[in-house]
Amino acid sequence: MRIRAAHLDELPALQDIERAAGECFRAIGMPEIADDAPPSTDELARHQRAGLAWVAVDDAAVPVAYLVADRVDGNLHVEQVSVHPGSARRGIGRSLLDRLAARARSEGAPALTLTTFTEVPWNAPYYARLGFLPLNDGELTPGLERIRRHEAALGLDRWPRTCMRRAL
């Protein structure tokens, strides 16, 4: 797999990847997550214009995974990372996160952060294997607190969630 910056004309493909990846949640009793709409092309374009959107492409240069990030309180925050199920379990998500870590180091950011479901095997347990540590409420920065409030307003707290941080 090759990782590169996402192109504007690929944003609909990223939405398709998100829909396909979301189907895995249906099988574990989280159909609301599976049915959730992917980020809009406008939202994905905002990340792309900021230089914070990457894709993993197959041999035909077709995106099979993507990562978009934001800058939050001096760190790079993983907004979304999704791998098409047909390309899962090949280390693609890890490679995308490593690309983000390299970007963060080049900017002098001390860490990567993210929010995730604690009891979904390919969420918090996966990120823990990649060096992310859960943060307790007292360790949340103002930006992470805002993100968590927004997620709660969207109803995501119906399932246990956490913020995690990977020092660089």
C-alpha positions as CSV (number, residue, x, y, z in Angstrom):
1,M,0.0,0.0,0.0
2,R,1.1,3.5,-0.8
3,I,0.1,6.4,1.5
4,R,-0.2,9.9,0.0
5,A,-2.2,13.1,0.5
6,A,-5.9,12.8,-0.4
7,H,-7.0,14.5,-3.6
8,L,-10.2,16.5,-3.8
9,D,-11.7,14.3,-6.5
10,E,-11.3,11.3,-4.2
11,L,-13.5,12.6,-1.4
12,P,-16.7,10.7,-2.5
13,A,-14.5,7.5,-2.4
14,L,-13.6,8.3,1.2
15,Q,-17.3,8.5,2.0
16,D,-17.7,5.0,0.4
17,I,-14.9,3.7,2.5
18,E,-16.5,5.1,5.6
19,R,-19.9,3.5,4.8
20,A,-18.3,0.1,4.2
21,A,-16.2,0.3,7.4
22,G,-19.2,1.3,9.4
23,E,-21.0,-1.9,8.5
24,C,-18.7,-3.8,11.0
25,F,-20.5,-2.0,13.8
26,R,-23.8,-3.5,12.8
27,A,-22.5,-7.0,13.6
28,I,-21.7,-6.0,17.2
29,G,-25.0,-4.4,18.0
30,M,-24.2,-0.8,17.1
31,P,-26.5,-0.3,14.0
32,E,-26.7,3.5,14.8
33,I,-23.0,3.8,14.1
34,A,-23.3,1.7,10.9
35,D,-26.2,3.9,9.7
36,D,-24.4,7.2,10.6
37,A,-23.7,9.3,7.5
38,P,-20.0,9.7,6.6
39,P,-18.4,13.1,6.8
40,S,-19.6,15.5,4.1
41,T,-17.4,16.2,1.2
42,D,-17.2,19.8,2.5
43,E,-15.8,18.5,5.9
44,L,-13.4,16.2,4.2
45,A,-12.3,19.0,1.9
46,R,-11.5,21.2,4.9
47,H,-9.1,18.5,6.1
48,Q,-7.6,18.1,2.7
49,R,-7.0,21.8,2.2
50,A,-5.3,21.9,5.7
51,G,-3.0,19.2,4.5
52,L,-4.4,16.8,7.1
53,A,-6.0,14.1,4.9
54,W,-4.3,11.0,3.7
55,V,-5.3,7.9,1.7
56,A,-3.8,4.5,1.4
57,V,-4.2,3.4,-2.2
58,D,-4.0,0.0,-3.9
59,D,-2.0,-1.0,-6.9
60,A,-4.5,0.7,-9.2
61,A,-4.1,4.0,-7.1
62,V,-7.7,3.6,-5.8
63,P,-8.1,4.6,-2.1
64,V,-8.9,1.7,0.3
65,A,-8.4,3.7,3.5
66,Y,-8.1,7.2,4.8
67,L,-7.2,9.3,7.8
68,V,-8.2,12.9,8.5
69,A,-6.9,15.0,11.4
70,D,-7.2,18.3,13.1
71,R,-4.9,20.4,15.3
72,V,-6.3,20.3,18.9
73,D,-4.4,22.0,21.7
74,G,-1.0,21.7,20.1
75,N,-1.4,18.0,19.2
76,L,-2.6,16.4,16.0
77,H,-6.0,14.8,16.7
78,V,-7.3,11.8,14.7
79,E,-10.7,12.9,13.5
80,Q,-11.3,9.7,11.5
81,V,-9.4,6.7,10.3
82,S,-11.2,4.1,8.3
83,V,-10.1,1.1,6.3
84,H,-12.4,-0.7,3.8
85,P,-13.2,-4.1,5.2
86,G,-11.7,-5.7,2.0
87,S,-8.3,-4.3,2.9
88,A,-8.5,-4.7,6.7
89,R,-5.9,-6.5,8.8
90,R,-3.0,-5.5,6.6
91,G,-1.5,-2.8,8.8
92,I,-3.0,0.0,6.8
93,G,-4.6,1.8,9.7
94,R,-1.3,1.6,11.6
95,S,0.6,3.0,8.5
96,L,-1.8,5.9,8.3
97,L,-1.4,6.7,12.0
98,D,2.4,6.5,11.6
99,R,2.2,9.0,8.7
100,L,0.2,11.3,11.0
101,A,2.8,10.8,13.7
102,A,5.6,11.8,11.3
103,R,3.7,14.9,10.4
104,A,3.1,15.8,14.0
105,R,6.8,15.4,14.8
106,S,7.7,17.6,11.9
107,E,5.4,20.3,13.3
108,G,6.8,19.9,16.8
109,A,3.5,18.5,18.2
110,P,4.2,16.4,21.3
111,A,1.4,13.8,20.7
112,L,-1.5,12.3,18.8
113,T,-4.9,12.3,20.3
114,L,-8.2,10.6,19.5
115,T,-11.6,9.7,20.9
116,T,-12.9,6.2,20.5
117,F,-15.2,3.4,21.7
118,T,-13.7,1.5,24.6
119,E,-15.3,-1.8,24.0
120,V,-15.0,-2.2,20.3
121,P,-12.0,-4.5,19.5
122,W,-10.8,-2.4,16.5
123,N,-11.1,0.9,18.5
124,A,-9.6,1.4,22.0
125,P,-7.9,-2.0,22.3
126,Y,-6.4,-1.6,18.8
127,Y,-5.1,1.9,19.6
128,A,-3.7,0.7,22.9
129,R,-1.6,-1.8,20.9
130,L,-0.3,1.1,18.9
131,G,0.9,3.0,21.9
132,F,-2.2,5.2,22.7
133,L,-3.0,5.5,26.4
134,P,-6.4,6.4,27.8
135,L,-6.8,9.8,29.4
136,N,-8.9,10.3,32.5
137,D,-11.2,13.3,32.7
138,G,-8.7,15.4,34.6
139,E,-6.2,15.0,31.8
140,L,-8.4,16.3,29.0
141,T,-7.4,19.5,27.4
142,P,-10.0,22.2,26.6
143,G,-10.2,21.1,23.0
144,L,-10.7,17.4,23.9
145,E,-13.4,18.4,26.4
146,R,-15.2,20.3,23.6
147,I,-14.9,17.2,21.3
148,R,-16.3,14.9,24.0
149,R,-19.2,17.3,24.7
150,H,-20.0,17.4,21.0
151,E,-19.8,13.6,20.8
152,A,-22.2,13.3,23.8
153,A,-24.6,15.7,22.1
154,L,-24.6,13.4,19.1
155,G,-25.5,10.5,21.3
156,L,-22.2,8.6,21.0
157,D,-22.0,8.3,24.8
158,R,-24.7,5.6,24.6
159,W,-21.6,3.3,24.4
160,P,-18.5,3.7,26.5
161,R,-16.0,6.2,25.0
162,T,-12.6,7.5,25.9
163,C,-9.9,10.0,24.8
164,M,-6.5,8.5,24.1
165,R,-3.1,10.1,23.7
166,R,0.1,8.7,22.0
167,A,3.2,10.6,23.0
168,L,5.7,11.2,20.2
